[in-house]
Amino acid sequence: MIIKDEVKLLLQKLPDNCTFEDIQYHLYVIEKVQRGIKRANTEGEISQKEVERRFGKWNIE
């Protein structure tokens, strides 16, 4: 999808009283998700079990 089309679609979905900060935040999230998907496609994914193992050492109870 063309980036301008994505922005138009986003603007149509947001409420009329949204702020510039709202728009910036949503654009930021879209960009980060797209970057993550691209990275997963090129570098591979890890399992939920592996994520839990890696972050488990940070769990302080």
Steps between C-alpha positions, in 0.01 A plus 500: 500500500623849420596695811278796413205262471580354842507849652169589334345182638632577847361855488159367400499264799603756760237722663457853371625645828831312503819692568828517309643285778231236439590489132873485573449219750296289257751556220779399740318179595426410137865554406626289792260214421597503132869504593447208738317296236775569246767401752316181590476410133871558438656388828245245616280478802542355848249292690299616799693251712831658393368850580396382846841342554684818396284735706449263790833597652366855540197386696544630852249374751 
